[in-house]
């Protein structure tokens, strides 16, 4: 078999395997606020399981469904935040009241809380995250923040990677927005931890 044909066959096999993995992970999906959540996802060849998911609300408005995917299934927030392991947080937007400005303000506030007010060590990562935030955040939009050890945090719009922010420290602060001692919402933190 020639090299070109072999490469095409491998590419097709990888595509087919990926499609089958997606179908398998969606078959046993959970639902939160009408949003179907896959039970598993893959980050850096590491299979992750849905740890938990809940709704982020503000003034009785459902803003988004936040879901946490981990390999170990730990319920300890500090262990998850500090771990140098593949994991992901996925946000499925529910409200058309979420604007880019509101999301940026919420992220900045969350980073301040998760770092004890000192964001200087990760400021370049915060700036990179804000730079790629979409102008319009519509209901149905799905954003995934997937951490890959040794590489960084992949920022994904749907299934498309739009940026990678390096560093474990940035990942710890980012995941801390939802899982620190001062989370975005205590009930969402509890739900993401499987409680």
N, C-alpha and C positions, 0 to 999 in steps of 0.2 A: 504494500500500500504506500502511495507516495505521501510526502510530508504534508502537502496542502490538503489532501483528502483526509488524512489522519487528523489534522488540526480542526477541520470543519466538523468531522464526526465527534471529536471531543467537545467542541463548542456546543453542538446540538445536544449531546448527552447531558452536558452541564445545564443547558437551558431546560431540557425536559425534566431533569432531576429537580431543579429549582421550582418548576411549575408544580410538580407532584408534591414537593415539600409544602408549597403554599396551600395547595388543595387540602393536604392532610392536616395542616395547622388550622385551616378555616373550618374544617368539618365539625370539630368539637368546640366551636366558639362560644364564648360567654357573651352576655348582653348587659350593658349598663346604659340607662337612659335612652334606649333604642339603638345604641351603637354596638355593633357586633365586633367583639375583640377576639383576635386569634389567641388560642391557648399557648402557642409557641411562636418564637421567631428566632432567626439565626443571626448572630453577630460574630464576625471573624471566625467562621467555622465552628462556633460554639452555640449549641442549642440552648435557648433560654425559655423558661416557663413563665406564664402569667403568674406573678406573685400576688397581685391584687389590683383592684381598680375602684375608682369612686368619682364623684362629681364635684367640680369646683364651682361654688356658688358665691354670688355677691348680691346682697339685697334681694334675695329670693330668685335671682336670675341664674339659670344654669349656663355657665360660661363654657366649660369643656369637661370631657371625661379624661382623667389622668390615669394611666395604667403603668405599672412597674413590671419589668421582666428581669428575672435573675436566673442564674444557673443553680444556686444552692437552695433557694426558697427560704432564705432567712427572714425571720420576723423582727430582727433587731435593727432598728433604723441606723444606729451609729456604725454597725458592722457593714451595712450596705453602702453607706456614704463613704466610708474609709477604704473599702476593698478595692484593690487593683485587679479587678476581674471584669470580664465582659458582662454588660448589663444595659438596660435601656429604659427610658421613660418615653411613653407615647402620649401625645395630647390630641384628642379628637374634638374639634371645635363644635359647639352647639349653638352659640348665639351670634347674631349679626351685629350685636352691640360692641363686640371686641374690635377696637381699632389698633393700628400699629402703635400709636402713641400710648394707648392704655397698656398694651402688652409690654412695650419697652419700659414704661414706668413701673409696672408690676415686676419685671425682671430685675431692674435696678434696685428696687426695694427688697426683693427676695435675696439678691446677692449681698446686700448690706447686712441683712439679718443672719444669713448663713455664715458670714465671715466675721461676725462681731463688729461690723462697721468699718473694717479695713480691707478694701478691695484692691489695694495697690499691687499686690503680687499677681493678680489675675486680670487687671484692667484691660490689657491688650486682648485677652480672650473675650471679655465682655463686649469690647468694641467690635470685635470680629462677629460675634453673635448678633449684635444689634444691626450691624451693616447688612446682614443677609435676611433680616426679618422682612416678610412680605408686606407690601403696601396695603393690601386688602386681605383681611382674615375673614373668610366666609364660613358659614356653617357647612360641615362636611370636610373642611380642611383637616389634614392629618400631618402633624409634625412629630418626628421621632428624634430623640437625643440618645444616640447609641454610643456607649463607651467601649473602645477596643484597647486593651492594655498595650503599652509600648507605642501606640499610634496617636490616640486622642479621642475626642468626642466628635462623632459624625453628626452633623445637623442635616436631617433629611426632610424633604418636602414630599410626602407620600413615600414612594420607594426610591426617590432620587436623592443622592448625596449632593448637597450644595456647598458644604464647607466642612473642614476638619480643624478642630481647635486642640492643640497639643497640651499635654500635661495632666497628671493625676490631680494636682491641686485645683485646677479649673473644674474638673469633673466632680470633685468633692463639694466644691461651692455650688455648682449647678444642681446636683442631686439634693444638696442641703436645702435648696429653695422649698422642696416638698417634704423633706425627711429630717430636717434639723430640729433642734429644740424650739425654734421659732418658725414653724412651717407656714406656708401660704394659707393653709387651712387644716386645723387639727383633725377634723373628720375625714378629710381626703387622705391625710397621712396614714391614719388608722386603716382606711380602706385599702390603700396601696400596699400596706404591710400585711394584708390578708385578714385584718380584724373586722 
